[in-house]
Amino acid sequence: QVQLVESGGGLVQAGGSLRLSCAASGSISNFNVMGWYRQAPGKQRELVAFITSGGNTNYTDSVKGRFTISRDNAKNTVYLQMNSLKPEDTAVYSCNAKRGGGGRWYDYWGQGTQVTVSS
């Protein structure tokens, strides 16, 4: 069973930075895509950023230029560097891993980590 464990969340002032980590129990090379989602109170979960096994990245418009997703295959870890944080970035951030096989996608989730940005 794949386990994803997030860390790095916390309370930060607007304009500050945080780096989230998502450590997988197995090789992240097995996953086609790994990403970060977030969900703020009363809002739907949204995809923040993802990175493919080939290293291609994509970001939601609201974080472009501020957030950077990266992966370290040797450490089986995906990171989300968040700079110039804004109060609207406050949410629970969850790591997701997707693996394709047998004509379907398999999704794995971490437990989430709280990010709170004060104004």
N, C-alpha and C positions, 0 to 999 in steps of 0.2 A: 504494500500500500504506500503510495507516494504521500509524503508529508511536506508541506510548505510552511515555513515559520518566518514571520515578519518581525522586524525589529527596527528601532530607530525613530519611532514616533515620539511626540511630546508636545510641549507648549513652547511657542516661540513668538517673538514680537514681529509685527509686520515689517517686511524688509529683510528678515533673517533667513537662515538656511537650515535645512535638515537633510540627512541622507537616510533613506529607507533601504533596508536589506531584506531579501527574501532568500532564505537558505533552503535548498531542497534536500530531501533524504537520499536521493539518488542522482544520477547524472542528468544535468539539464540538457545535455546534448540529445536526450531522448525526446525532447519536446520541440514541436515545430514552432510554437510561438509562446513567449512569456510576456505577461503584461501586468500593469497596475491599474486597478479600478478604485474608484472612491464613491462613497455615498454620504451625503450630508443629511442631517435630520429633515424629514419631510420631502426629500428629493429622491429621484430615481438614481440607481447606481449608474455611473458613467465610466467609460474607458478613458483613462488618462494618457497612457502610453503603452506601446508594445514594441517588442524586439523579436525578430525572427531568428531561426537557427543560423541563417546566413548573415546576420548582423544588421539587417535593414530595420529602421526604426520609424515610428509614426507617433504623432502627438495630437491630442485634441487642441483646438485653436487657442483656448484660454491659457494654456501652459507653454505654448511654443516660445522658445527663447529664454525660458526660465527653468524648465525642468529638463533633465537628461537621463535617459534610461541606458543602462549598460549591463553587460553580463560578463562573468568570470567563470568560464567553463571549468577551470582547474579547481575552483572553490565551490562549484555548483551553486552559485549565488547570482542573483539579479539585483541591481541597485536602481534606485530612483533618487537622483540628486535634485533637490528642490531649492532654488534660489529665489530671491526677491518675493518671498511668500506674502500672500495677501489674506485678509480675513476670510475672503470667499473660498480660499483653499481648505478651510476647516472641514474635515470629514474623517470618516474611517477609511483607511486605505488598505486594500486587499490585493494580495498577489494571486495571479492566475497563471496556470500552465495548461497548454493545449497540446494534445497529441492525436494525430490522425492514424486511423488503422481500421481495416475491415469495412471501409465505406462510411465511417462515422467519426465524429470528434469526441475525444474524452477530455473532460474538464476537471482540473484539480484546483482547490482553493486553500489559501491560508486562513488563519483565524481573524486577521485584520489588526491594524494598529491605528490608534487615534492620533490625528494631527490637529492641533488647535493653534490658530494664529490670532493673536490679540492685536487690536488696533491701537 
